[in-house]
Amino acid sequence: MRGTSITIGSIALVVVIAAIALIGLPTYNVYSKQMQGKAAYEQAVQDRRIRVLEAQAALDSAQLTAQAEVARARGTNEANRIMAESLGGPDNYLRWAYIDMLKETAGKSGRETIYIPTEAGMPVLEAGRVSRRQTAE
């Protein structure tokens, strides 16, 4: 009798475990899918927040760069105005800038020719040299 009760108890235990598995596994699968869905949703929300923050940072950077460019242009404008006034007007400022450019580039390689502006805007000596070079070829 004792062997029978252990067998009936074992069978009952197996039936209870099987019933729990048959009821529990589908419920667990539904729960697992819900959790996966929530995790995917939270990941998408986080990714969207990151994209929004990156776009905001790019906008802020562009605005600050534009402000810096405007400030630089204003500073350059003011410096040019002061120089032009101190040299007696814009024409004298342009002459000074031309002479300063000649000083900066003097002695550097590739600076064998110096262009001197004329009334017609064409350097006379260079025009003659170019025509001689073309006839020699």
C-alpha positions as CSV (number, residue, x, y, z in Angstrom):
1,M,0.0,0.0,0.0
2,R,2.8,2.3,0.8
3,G,4.3,1.8,-2.8
4,T,0.9,2.7,-4.2
5,S,0.6,5.9,-2.2
6,I,4.0,7.1,-3.4
7,T,3.1,6.3,-7.0
8,I,-0.2,8.1,-6.7
9,G,1.5,11.0,-4.9
10,S,4.2,11.1,-7.7
11,I,1.5,11.1,-10.4
12,A,-0.4,13.8,-8.6
13,L,2.7,15.9,-8.3
14,V,3.5,15.4,-12.0
15,V,-0.1,16.4,-12.9
16,V,0.1,19.5,-10.8
17,I,3.4,20.5,-12.3
18,A,2.1,19.8,-15.8
19,A,-1.1,21.9,-15.1
20,I,1.0,24.8,-13.8
21,A,3.3,24.6,-16.8
22,L,0.3,24.4,-19.2
23,I,-1.3,27.5,-17.6
24,G,1.9,29.3,-16.6
25,L,3.9,29.1,-19.9
26,P,1.3,30.9,-22.1
27,T,0.8,33.6,-19.4
28,Y,4.6,34.0,-19.1
29,N,4.9,34.3,-22.9
30,V,2.3,37.1,-22.9
31,Y,4.1,38.8,-20.0
32,S,7.4,38.4,-21.7
33,K,6.1,39.9,-25.0
34,Q,4.6,42.8,-23.1
35,M,7.9,43.5,-21.4
36,Q,9.8,43.3,-24.7
37,G,7.3,45.7,-26.3
38,K,7.7,48.2,-23.4
39,A,11.5,47.9,-23.6
40,A,11.4,48.6,-27.4
41,Y,9.1,51.6,-26.8
42,E,11.4,53.0,-24.2
43,Q,14.4,52.5,-26.4
44,A,12.6,54.4,-29.3
45,V,11.7,57.2,-26.9
46,Q,15.3,57.5,-25.7
47,D,16.6,57.4,-29.3
48,R,14.2,60.2,-30.2
49,R,15.3,62.3,-27.2
50,I,18.9,61.8,-28.3
51,R,18.1,62.9,-31.9
52,V,16.3,66.0,-30.6
53,L,19.2,66.9,-28.3
54,E,21.7,66.5,-31.1
55,A,19.5,68.7,-33.4
56,Q,19.2,71.3,-30.7
57,A,23.0,71.3,-30.2
58,A,23.6,71.7,-34.0
59,L,21.1,74.6,-34.1
60,D,22.8,76.3,-31.1
61,S,26.2,75.8,-32.7
62,A,25.0,77.3,-36.0
63,Q,23.5,80.3,-34.2
64,L,26.6,80.9,-32.2
65,T,28.8,80.6,-35.2
66,A,26.6,83.1,-37.1
67,Q,26.8,85.5,-34.2
68,A,30.6,85.1,-34.1
69,E,30.8,85.8,-37.9
70,V,28.6,88.9,-37.5
71,A,30.8,90.2,-34.6
72,R,33.9,89.5,-36.7
73,A,32.5,91.3,-39.7
74,R,31.5,94.3,-37.5
75,G,35.0,94.4,-36.0
76,T,36.6,94.2,-39.5
77,N,34.2,96.9,-40.8
78,E,35.1,99.2,-37.8
79,A,38.8,98.6,-38.3
80,N,38.6,99.3,-42.0
81,R,36.6,102.5,-41.3
82,I,39.2,103.7,-38.8
83,M,42.1,102.9,-41.1
84,A,40.4,104.6,-44.1
85,E,39.6,107.8,-42.0
86,S,43.2,107.9,-40.6
87,L,44.7,107.6,-44.1
88,G,42.5,110.2,-45.7
89,G,39.7,108.2,-47.3
90,P,39.0,104.9,-49.0
91,D,41.3,105.5,-52.0
92,N,44.4,106.0,-49.7
93,Y,43.4,103.0,-47.6
94,L,43.3,100.8,-50.8
95,R,46.8,102.2,-51.8
96,W,48.1,101.4,-48.3
97,A,46.6,97.9,-48.4
98,Y,48.2,97.3,-51.8
99,I,51.6,98.4,-50.5
100,D,51.2,96.3,-47.3
101,M,50.4,93.3,-49.5
102,L,53.6,93.9,-51.5
103,K,55.6,94.0,-48.3
104,E,54.1,90.8,-47.0
105,T,54.8,88.9,-50.2
106,A,58.2,90.4,-51.1
107,G,60.9,87.8,-51.4
108,K,58.6,84.8,-51.5
109,S,58.9,82.2,-54.2
110,G,56.6,82.8,-57.1
111,R,56.6,86.6,-56.7
112,E,58.8,87.5,-59.7
113,T,56.2,89.8,-61.1
114,I,54.7,92.8,-59.4
115,Y,51.5,94.3,-60.9
116,I,51.2,98.0,-60.7
117,P,47.7,99.3,-61.2
118,T,47.2,101.8,-64.0
119,E,44.2,103.9,-65.1
120,A,43.1,101.3,-67.6
121,G,43.5,98.5,-65.0
122,M,46.1,96.6,-67.1
123,P,49.8,96.6,-66.2
124,V,51.5,98.0,-69.3
125,L,54.9,96.4,-68.8
126,E,53.3,92.9,-68.3
127,A,51.2,93.3,-71.4
128,G,54.3,93.8,-73.5
129,R,56.1,90.9,-71.9
130,V,53.1,88.5,-72.5
131,S,53.0,89.5,-76.2
132,R,56.8,88.9,-76.5
133,R,56.4,85.5,-74.9
134,Q,53.6,84.5,-77.3
135,T,55.7,85.4,-80.4
136,A,58.7,83.4,-79.1
137,E,56.6,80.3,-78.9
